[in-house]
Amino acid sequence: MSFSTSSKSVDQRSAELFYLFTKRTQVDNNVKRLGELLFGVEKGTEVLHSVLPAGQPLVDSWDCLKSYVKIFEAHCGRLTSYGKKHIRGIANICNAGITSEQMASTSAQACSNSYTQNNAAEKQKFAPFPCTKAFQQ
């Protein structure tokens, strides 16, 4: 009894898995960079992953959330079912009082191919936008 498969089918499966993994990593990194650019390297992840107390709505303005998802998708690509896990982060951006202009310019910057996540000097150039509402200390 032989369980061998052709290397072509294994290579195709591997390529598909690699592609899916790469796309997921890309959306995760794009959202992370968006948070870092808006709120600073240290607070970006905290703001994006904040959970409001039980009983409070996810977002103060549903129109803001719908608009900011469209802005993000225009610059970063359509959110797949996997990418929709980042909706809370985008809602938190709305709740923090970030303007649509800031969201658009920062999404474009976060999702551009020229943005290098590992370049610490580049990160220092981007001053975070001031938070006007929640998440300010």
C-alpha positions in Angstrom: 0.0 0.0 0.0 1.5 3.3 -1.1 0.6 6.7 0.4 2.8 8.7 -1.9 1.4 11.7 -3.7 2.8 13.4 -6.6 5.2 16.2 -5.8 3.1 18.5 -8.0 0.0 18.2 -5.9 2.0 18.6 -2.7 3.7 21.7 -4.2 0.3 23.1 -5.2 -1.1 22.6 -1.8 2.0 24.1 -0.2 1.8 27.1 -2.5 -1.9 27.6 -1.6 -1.2 27.4 2.1 1.7 29.7 1.8 -0.4 32.2 -0.1 -3.2 32.1 2.5 -0.6 32.5 5.3 1.0 35.4 3.6 -2.3 37.2 3.0 -3.2 36.7 6.7 0.1 38.0 7.9 -0.1 40.9 5.5 -3.5 42.1 6.9 -2.4 41.6 10.5 0.8 43.7 9.8 -1.2 46.4 8.0 -3.6 46.8 10.9 -0.7 46.8 13.4 1.2 49.5 11.4 -2.0 51.5 11.2 -2.4 51.4 15.0 1.3 52.3 15.4 1.1 55.2 13.1 -2.0 56.6 14.6 -1.3 56.1 18.3 2.4 55.4 18.5 4.4 52.2 18.7 3.8 51.6 22.3 0.1 52.4 22.4 -1.0 51.2 19.0 -1.7 47.6 19.8 -3.3 48.5 23.2 -5.7 50.8 21.5 -6.6 48.4 18.7 -7.2 45.5 21.1 -9.1 47.4 23.8 -12.5 46.0 24.7 -15.2 48.2 26.1 -17.0 47.2 29.3 -20.0 44.8 28.9 -23.2 46.5 27.9 -21.5 49.2 25.8 -21.8 49.2 22.0 -18.7 48.3 20.0 -18.6 51.7 18.4 -20.0 55.2 19.1 -20.9 55.7 15.4 -21.8 52.9 13.1 -21.5 55.2 10.1 -17.9 56.0 11.2 -17.1 52.2 11.4 -18.6 51.5 7.9 -16.8 54.4 6.4 -13.4 53.5 8.0 -13.7 49.9 6.9 -14.2 51.2 3.3 -11.2 53.6 3.7 -9.0 50.8 5.0 -10.1 48.4 2.2 -9.5 51.1 -0.4 -5.9 51.4 0.6 -5.1 47.9 2.0 -7.4 45.5 0.1 -10.7 43.9 0.9 -11.1 42.3 4.3 -11.7 38.6 4.1 -13.6 36.7 6.7 -10.2 36.3 8.5 -9.5 40.0 8.2 -12.8 40.9 9.8 -11.3 40.0 13.1 -9.8 43.5 13.0 -13.2 45.2 13.0 -12.9 45.9 16.7 -9.6 47.7 16.1 -11.2 49.9 13.4 -14.1 50.6 15.8 -11.6 51.7 18.4 -10.0 54.1 15.8 -13.5 55.6 15.4 -14.0 55.8 19.1 -10.7 57.5 19.6 -11.8 60.5 17.5 -9.5 59.9 14.5 -10.8 61.9 11.5 -11.5 60.3 8.2 -8.7 62.3 6.6 -6.3 60.9 9.2 -7.6 57.4 8.6 -7.2 57.7 4.8 -3.7 59.1 4.9 -2.5 56.7 7.6 -4.1 53.7 5.9 -2.3 54.6 2.7 0.9 54.9 4.6 0.5 51.7 6.6 -0.3 49.7 3.5 2.2 51.1 1.1 5.0 48.8 0.0 7.6 51.4 0.9 6.7 51.3 4.7 9.3 49.1 6.4 8.2 47.7 9.7 11.7 46.8 10.9 13.3 50.2 10.3 13.3 51.8 13.7 14.5 55.2 12.3 11.5 55.3 10.0 9.1 54.6 12.9 10.5 57.6 14.8 9.6 60.0 12.0 5.9 59.4 12.4 4.5 61.2 15.3 1.2 59.7 16.4 -2.0 61.7 16.0 -3.3 63.0 19.3 -6.1 61.0 20.8 -9.1 63.3 21.3 -11.3 60.9 23.3 -10.7 57.5 24.8 -7.3 55.9 25.3 -5.7 59.2 26.4 -3.7 59.2 29.6 
